[in-house]
């Protein structure tokens, strides 16, 4: 693992001063132009390195540098050729710039700025295009990554991802301007950062601009949510090619991007699946002991994951199968294999969930996945994999290849937790596993997003998906996207295709997506005009090229025959389209800038912001330098036996005791202060862990009345009438018992009250408890209760609600 940030012994300032970003959003596509302003404040030539986080699915299509009034536009070349050219240029005193994608993960780029003269300025511009992800509330999410957390690289891996650890604000600033245009009216724009007021440019609200408010330090991902009216309308964008490109090539012919939103028949959607094997995989690495966000009331990531597991376990249908895995440097599973879901197995699992801590070291996700895939599947119970991680691994592509190789036997739903989760890992696992990806950032609650994915998992599986085209005579189509393997109700499906030939008369085409849903054939159809859309540049071509390149990369890694041919085609496509790939790089050399270089170039590593020193990274460094674990010695255990210590506190104590052995005296105080801040133990002395115990923090989670109610529900869906349930309602047990109608027993009455309370007091969180309520209503229906209307009225009076019998689902 190589960690940047190791500047010269003088610790002089880094040369990056500011980042200016312009975003052009056109319907579902964003074109992003980022300009990085460098200044060499040294007294001699300088080489700078900046590790740049970008969206995982971005197509980087332009790279240039401006020195004074001279602009150098980079070319895409074979990666090794570009590296050699960069090294030759820098060693001969020429200014050179190299931008290359990480071999391990497509959301990390490395920018080398070589041979800046003393006092010289350089403005580096990077342009990329990316699709905007659709959110649960139908908004489109644009994310400008600022955070690049350290990536855990398992032992034996060839290389780690270069990263930077920075405990404070980065020494450069960000300005951001956004222009949005769409055929559909824009309803609003929202962000996790402070924005200036939105300005509409036309009365029909189809164009708008907004800026990030001044003073923003580039200390977290900038998220922007665009809301259109009628977001779910299917659409097609046809983009003209380049007349100078070779005939028959992707860049010469028109390309179409089809956006579809499958709408399933109502009668099919009303019945959710009651079968399946649900495997929940929880990241228990040290970094999960960090806060979800920095706002008031933030929980630790691991605590939020435990609350979510409680909801998931209570929401599963009776008779399905389930298992829970925890992973870090190693992994453990609750049961040897998936077990049938009933009261006994649910109780066993919940007991284990309460004991979960972020105490398993690094983030090694590959081994637990291999173990899960080695288990035989249960007939008629499709496997559904739910993976929760803060997404910081160095072997992303190996993980994605493994998921893809088992795509026929499961669906994978992934959740990125906290700032800096690797979009390449989270979205990639869902894409390769035919599932759905969610990101839980800033002050997002984890539970509603996870429950939305559970609803997707319980939807009937869509099978026999095919795409058919009807085009005028003389026009043929080459589909560039991989075959569609999964469709979810209301979720977007994208198709890129190359249109070849000339139409003999017709100007309209039709694309049909056909599939089977519970043995019922369904067709979604879209008619589109073949005439190219105005003013789209080449963004659709570049996204199509990127899609094809990613498919070729995966084909190459799978060991397919003709690897050299695949690689050559990838490089040819990358160079022709001007977009990055793992085998190419952008190279720019200022051949007029030759100067004498005396002595070695100074090197600067420019930090990308990291919210905290990740504990699993400390684990890695600690293991590499001193072969011990973070467990306490017998002496330390006896000394601290009176205190319930979390993994974070044990790690803090261990490292604090270890620092004097490996740190020079003059560095010790500063290092100890950093450790204390990173671990957030809140103590005044370097060796004293926090006074707050794990049991105290756990008690906070139990104060949420919704989670308290859910925790009391039985696996089959009912509640017992007892004092703990009464406490949730703010009542005494006698009050519940005395108001019970004569015709129902205690469990039916308790379950009715729970439903009334959910609908009457927690309706705004319905997405979280929807399955809990469905099980409860189904259970009451099976009890053949007489007059439910009278019972509902009595429950409303007792709880002060006004809920109808129909609302409760009877």
DAKA-V470491 format. One record per pair of residues at least 24 apart in sequence whose ideal C-beta (glycine too) atoms are under 8 Angstrom apart, sorted by the first residue. I is the first residue (numbers start at 1). J is the second residue. Records with the same first field share a line. If there is no record, write none. Layout:
I: J / J
This chain:
1: 150 / 153 / 160 / 394 / 617 / 620 / 621 / 624
2: 159 / 160 / 162
3: 150 / 162 / 163 / 164 / 165
4: 49 / 51 / 162 / 163 / 164 / 605 / 606 / 607
5: 164 / 165 / 166 / 605 / 607
6: 605
7: 603 / 604 / 605
8: 602 / 603
12: 41 / 42
13: 41 / 171
14: 48 / 171 / 172 / 604 / 605 / 606 / 607
15: 39 / 40 / 41 / 46 / 48 / 113 / 116 / 604 / 606
16: 48 / 50 / 171 / 172 / 606
17: 171 / 172 / 173
18: 172 / 173 / 174 / 175
19: 172 / 173 / 174 / 175 / 218
20: 174 / 175 / 176
21: 144 / 174 / 175 / 176 / 177
22: 176 / 177 / 178 / 179
23: 142 / 144 / 176 / 177 / 178 / 179 / 224
24: 179 / 181
25: 132 / 140 / 142 / 178 / 179 / 180 / 181 / 182 / 226
26: 181 / 182 / 536 / 539
27: 181 / 182 / 183 / 184 / 235 / 237
28: 131 / 132 / 140 / 235 / 259 / 492
29: 129 / 130 / 131 / 132 / 257 / 539 / 540 / 543
30: 129 / 130 / 131 / 132 / 142
31: 127 / 128 / 129 / 537 / 539
32: 58 / 127 / 128 / 129 / 130 / 144
33: 62 / 125 / 126 / 127
34: 125 / 126 / 127
35: 123 / 124 / 125
36: 111 / 123 / 124 / 125 / 126
37: 121 / 122 / 123
38: 113 / 116 / 121 / 122 / 123 / 124
39: 119 / 120 / 121
40: 116 / 117 / 118 / 119 / 120 / 121 / 122
41: 119
42: 118 / 602
43: 118
44: 118 / 598 / 599 / 602
45: 93 / 115 / 116 / 117 / 118 / 595 / 597 / 601 / 602
46: 115 / 116 / 118 / 601 / 602 / 603 / 604
47: 90 / 112 / 113 / 114 / 115 / 116 / 601 / 602 / 603 / 604
48: 112 / 113 / 116 / 603 / 604 / 605 / 606
49: 110 / 111 / 112 / 113 / 162 / 603 / 604 / 605 / 606
50: 110 / 111 / 113 / 606 / 608
51: 108 / 109 / 110 / 111 / 148 / 162 / 163 / 164 / 606 / 608
52: 99 / 108 / 109 / 110 / 111 / 126 / 608
53: 107 / 108 / 109 / 145 / 146 / 147 / 148 / 420 / 608
54: 107 / 108 / 109 / 128 / 145
55: 107 / 128 / 130 / 143 / 145 / 423
56: 105 / 106 / 107 / 422 / 423 / 424 / 425 / 427 / 428
57: 106 / 130 / 131 / 423 / 427 / 546
58: 107 / 128 / 129 / 130 / 546
59: 128 / 129 / 130 / 542 / 543 / 545 / 546 / 579 / 580
60: 99 / 101 / 109 / 126 / 127 / 128 / 579 / 580 / 586
61: 127 / 128 / 129 / 538 / 542 / 577 / 578 / 579 / 580
62: 125 / 126 / 127 / 128 / 578
63: 97 / 99 / 124 / 125 / 126 / 127 / 586 / 588
64: 124 / 125 / 588
65: 95 / 97 / 113 / 122 / 123 / 124 / 125 / 588 / 590
66: 122 / 123 / 124 / 125
67: 95 / 120 / 121 / 122 / 123 / 590 / 593
68: 121
70: 590 / 592
72: 97 / 588 / 589 / 590
73: 588
74: 99 / 586 / 587 / 588
75: 586 / 587 / 588
76: 574 / 575 / 578 / 579 / 580 / 584 / 585 / 586
77: 575 / 584 / 585 / 587
78: 571 / 583 / 584
79: 582 / 583 / 584 / 585
82: 584 / 585 / 586 / 587
83: 585
85: 587 / 589
86: 112 / 114 / 587 / 589
89: 114 / 115 / 589 / 591
90: 114 / 115 / 601
91: 597
92: 594
93: 593 / 594 / 595 / 596 / 597
94: 589 / 590 / 591 / 593 / 594
95: 122 / 589 / 590 / 593
96: 587 / 588 / 589 / 590
97: 124 / 586 / 587 / 588 / 589
98: 585 / 586 / 587 / 588
99: 126 / 580 / 585 / 586
100: 580 / 585 / 586
101: 580 / 581 / 582 / 585
102: 161 / 162
103: 159 / 582
104: 151 / 153 / 159 / 160 / 161 / 394 / 395 / 396 / 397
105: 151 / 161 / 394 / 396 / 397 / 422 / 424 / 425
106: 396 / 424 / 550 / 582
107: 145 / 422 / 423 / 424
108: 148 / 151 / 161 / 162 / 424
109: 580
110: 162
114: 601
115: 593 / 595 / 597 / 601
117: 593 / 595
129: 539 / 542 / 543
130: 543
131: 494 / 543
132: 226
133: 427 / 437
134: 231 / 491 / 492
135: 225
136: 438 / 448 / 449 / 452 / 767
138: 227 / 231 / 232
139: 190 / 225 / 226 / 227 / 231
140: 225 / 226 / 227 / 228 / 231
141: 223 / 224 / 225 / 439
142: 178 / 223 / 224 / 225 / 226
143: 221 / 222 / 223 / 224 / 423 / 439
144: 176 / 221 / 222 / 223 / 224
145: 221 / 420 / 423
146: 174 / 218 / 219 / 220 / 221 / 222 / 608 / 609
147: 220 / 221 / 419 / 420 / 608 / 609 / 610 / 611
148: 420 / 608 / 609 / 610
149: 287 / 390 / 392 / 419 / 420 / 421 / 610 / 611 / 614
150: 392 / 610 / 614 / 616 / 617
151: 392 / 393 / 394 / 422
152: 285 / 362 / 363 / 364 / 392 / 393 / 394 / 616 / 617 / 620
153: 393 / 394 / 395 / 620
154: 362 / 364 / 366 / 393 / 394 / 395
157: 394 / 395
159: 394
160: 394
161: 394
163: 608 / 610
164: 605 / 606 / 607 / 608 / 610
165: 607 / 610 / 613 / 617
166: 607 / 608 / 609 / 610
167: 610 / 612 / 613 / 674 / 677 / 678
169: 217 / 219 / 609
170: 217 / 218 / 219 / 607 / 608 / 609
171: 607
172: 218
173: 216 / 217 / 218
174: 212 / 216 / 217 / 218 / 222
175: 211 / 212 / 214 / 216
176: 211 / 212 / 216 / 222
177: 209 / 210 / 211 / 212
178: 209 / 210 / 211 / 224
179: 207 / 208 / 209
180: 207 / 208 / 209 / 210 / 226
181: 206 / 207
182: 206 / 228
183: 235
184: 228 / 229 / 230 / 231 / 233
185: 228 / 229
186: 226 / 227 / 228 / 229
187: 227 / 228 / 229
188: 227
189: 224 / 225 / 226 / 227
190: 224 / 225 / 227
191: 222 / 223 / 224 / 225
192: 220 / 221 / 222 / 223 / 441 / 442 / 443
193: 220 / 222 / 223
218: 609
219: 609 / 611
220: 419 / 442 / 609 / 611
221: 419 / 420 / 441
223: 441 / 442
232: 261 / 263 / 490
233: 261
234: 258 / 259 / 260 / 261 / 524 / 526
235: 259 / 526
236: 511 / 526 / 528 / 529
237: 533 / 536 / 540
238: 499 / 528 / 529 / 530 / 531 / 532 / 533
239: 532 / 533 / 536 / 538 / 539 / 540 / 541
240: 532
241: 541
242: 538
245: 576
246: 576
248: 500
249: 576
250: 480 / 498 / 541 / 544 / 545 / 548 / 573 / 576 / 577
251: 538 / 541 / 545 / 576 / 577
253: 498 / 499 / 500
254: 498 / 499 / 530 / 532
255: 480 / 496 / 497 / 498 / 499 / 540 / 541 / 544
256: 496 / 497 / 499 / 509 / 528 / 540
257: 494 / 495 / 496 / 540 / 543 / 544
258: 494 / 495 / 496 / 497 / 511 / 526 / 528
259: 492 / 493 / 494
260: 492 / 493 / 494 / 495 / 513 / 524 / 526
261: 490 / 491 / 492 / 493
262: 462 / 487 / 488 / 489 / 490 / 491 / 493 / 513 / 515 / 522 / 524
263: 489 / 490 / 524
264: 459 / 489 / 517 / 522
265: 517 / 520 / 522
268: 460 / 517 / 518 / 520
269: 459 / 489
271: 460
272: 317 / 455 / 458 / 459 / 774
273: 317 / 458 / 459 / 460
274: 317 / 318 / 319 / 320
275: 317 / 319 / 320 / 380 / 381 / 382
276: 317 / 320 / 321 / 381 / 382 / 383 / 384 / 457 / 458
277: 320 / 321 / 322 / 323 / 338 / 377 / 378 / 381 / 382 / 383 / 384
278: 312 / 316 / 320 / 321 / 322 / 323 / 384 / 386 / 457
279: 322 / 323 / 324 / 325 / 338 / 372 / 383 / 384 / 385 / 386
280: 309 / 312 / 322 / 323 / 324 / 325 / 386 / 388
281: 324 / 325 / 326 / 327 / 365 / 368 / 369 / 372 / 385 / 386 / 387 / 388 / 389
282: 309 / 324 / 325 / 326 / 327 / 356 / 388
283: 327 / 328 / 363 / 365 / 388 / 389 / 390 / 417
284: 326 / 327 / 328 / 356 / 357 / 358 / 359 / 360
285: 327 / 328 / 329 / 358 / 360 / 361 / 362 / 363 / 390 / 392 / 615 / 616
286: 328 / 358 / 359 / 360 / 361 / 362 / 614 / 615 / 616 / 618 / 619 / 647 / 648 / 651
287: 358 / 363 / 390 / 392 / 418 / 612 / 614 / 615 / 616 / 617
288: 358 / 390 / 417
289: 357 / 358 / 615 / 646 / 647 / 648
290: 390 / 418 / 611 / 612 / 614 / 615
291: 680
292: 417 / 418 / 440 / 443 / 444 / 446
293: 418 / 419 / 441 / 442 / 443
294: 611
295: 442 / 443
298: 443
299: 700 / 701
300: 358 / 697
301: 358 / 390 / 417 / 418
302: 356 / 357 / 358
303: 697 / 698 / 701
304: 417 / 440 / 445 / 446
305: 356 / 388 / 417 / 446
306: 353 / 354 / 356 / 701
307: 446 / 447 / 701 / 704 / 707
308: 388 / 446 / 447 / 450
309: 353 / 356
310: 350 / 353 / 707 / 710 / 711
311: 447 / 450 / 451 / 707 / 710 / 768 / 769 / 772
312: 386 / 450 / 454
313: 346 / 349 / 350 / 353
314: 346 / 710 / 711 / 713 / 715 / 771 / 772
315: 451 / 454 / 771 / 772 / 775
316: 341 / 346 / 771
317: 341 / 458 / 775
318: 342 / 715 / 716 / 717 / 775
320: 381
321: 378 / 381
322: 349
324: 349 / 352 / 353
325: 368 / 371 / 372
326: 356 / 360
327: 360 / 363 / 364 / 365 / 367 / 368
328: 359 / 360 / 361 / 362 / 363 / 364 / 616
329: 360 / 361 / 362 / 364 / 616 / 619
330: 360 / 361 / 364 / 367
331: 360 / 364 / 367 / 368 / 371
333: 368 / 371
337: 375
338: 375 / 378
341: 715
342: 715
343: 714 / 715 / 716
346: 715
350: 711
354: 698
357: 646 / 647 / 694
358: 615 / 646 / 647 / 648
359: 646 / 647 / 650
361: 616 / 619 / 630
362: 616 / 619 / 620
363: 389 / 390 / 392 / 393 / 616
364: 393
365: 389 / 393 / 399
366: 395 / 398 / 399 / 402
369: 399 / 402 / 403
370: 402
373: 402 / 406 / 409 / 410
377: 409 / 410
382: 410 / 411 / 461
383: 409 / 410 / 411
384: 410 / 411 / 413 / 435 / 457
385: 410 / 411 / 412 / 413 / 433 / 435
386: 413 / 414 / 415 / 450 / 453 / 454 / 457
387: 412 / 413 / 414 / 415 / 429
388: 415 / 417
389: 414 / 415 / 416 / 417 / 421 / 425 / 426
390: 416 / 417 / 418 / 420 / 421
391: 416 / 417 / 420 / 421 / 422 / 423 / 425 / 426
392: 420 / 421 / 422 / 614 / 616
393: 422 / 425
396: 422 / 424 / 425 / 428
397: 553 / 557
399: 425 / 428 / 429
400: 425 / 428 / 429 / 432 / 554
401: 432 / 554 / 557 / 558
403: 428 / 429 / 432 / 433
404: 432 / 433 / 554
405: 558
406: 433
407: 432 / 433 / 434 / 485
411: 435 / 457 / 486
413: 437 / 438 / 453 / 456 / 457
414: 438
415: 439 / 440 / 446 / 449 / 450 / 453
416: 440 / 441
417: 446
418: 611
419: 611
420: 610 / 611
434: 485 / 486
435: 486
436: 488 / 491
445: 768
447: 765 / 768
448: 765 / 767 / 768
451: 767 / 768 / 770 / 771
452: 767
454: 771
455: 770 / 771
456: 488 / 489 / 491
458: 771
459: 488 / 489
460: 517 / 518
462: 486 / 487 / 488 / 515 / 516 / 517
463: 515 / 516
464: 514 / 515 / 516
465: 513 / 514 / 515
466: 513 / 514 / 515
467: 495 / 511 / 512 / 513 / 514
468: 511 / 512 / 514
469: 497 / 509 / 510 / 511 / 512
470: 509 / 510 / 511 / 512
471: 499 / 503 / 506 / 509 / 510 / 530
472: 503 / 504 / 505 / 506 / 507 / 508 / 509 / 530
473: 503 / 504 / 505 / 506
474: 501 / 502 / 503 / 504
475: 499 / 500 / 501 / 502 / 503 / 509 / 530
476: 500 / 501
480: 544 / 547 / 548
481: 547
482: 547 / 551
484: 513
487: 513 / 515
496: 540 / 543 / 544 / 547 / 548
497: 544
498: 544
499: 530
503: 530
506: 530
507: 531
541: 577
542: 577 / 578 / 579
545: 573 / 574 / 576 / 577 / 579
546: 579
548: 573
549: 573 / 574 / 579 / 581
553: 581 / 582
612: 678 / 680
613: 674 / 675 / 678
615: 647 / 648 / 651 / 678 / 679
618: 651 / 655 / 678
619: 651
622: 654 / 655 / 658
625: 662
626: 658 / 661 / 662
628: 654 / 658
630: 654 / 655
643: 689 / 693
644: 693 / 694 / 695
645: 689 / 693 / 694
646: 694
648: 679 / 680 / 681
649: 679 / 681 / 689 / 690
651: 679
652: 676 / 679 / 681 / 689
653: 687 / 689
656: 686 / 687
657: 687
706: 762 / 765 / 768 / 769
709: 754 / 757 / 758
710: 769 / 772
713: 754 / 772 / 775 / 776
716: 775 / 779
717: 751 / 772 / 775 / 776 / 777 / 778 / 779
718: 747 / 748 / 750 / 751 / 776 / 779 / 780
719: 747 / 750 / 751 / 753 / 754 / 776
720: 746 / 747 / 750
721: 746 / 747 / 749 / 750
722: 750
725: 750 / 753 / 754
728: 757
729: 753 / 757 / 799
731: 798
735: 798
736: 798
739: 794 / 797 / 798
740: 794
741: 790 / 791 / 794
743: 785 / 786 / 787 / 790 / 791
744: 785 / 791
748: 780 / 783 / 785 / 791
749: 791 / 795
751: 776 / 779 / 780
752: 780 / 788 / 791 / 792 / 795 / 808
753: 795 / 798 / 799
755: 780 / 803 / 808 / 809
756: 792 / 795 / 796 / 799 / 801 / 803 / 808
757: 799 / 801
759: 801 / 803 / 807 / 808
760: 796 / 799 / 800 / 801 / 802 / 803
761: 799 / 801
773: 808 / 809
774: 809
777: 808 / 809 / 810
780: 810
781: 810
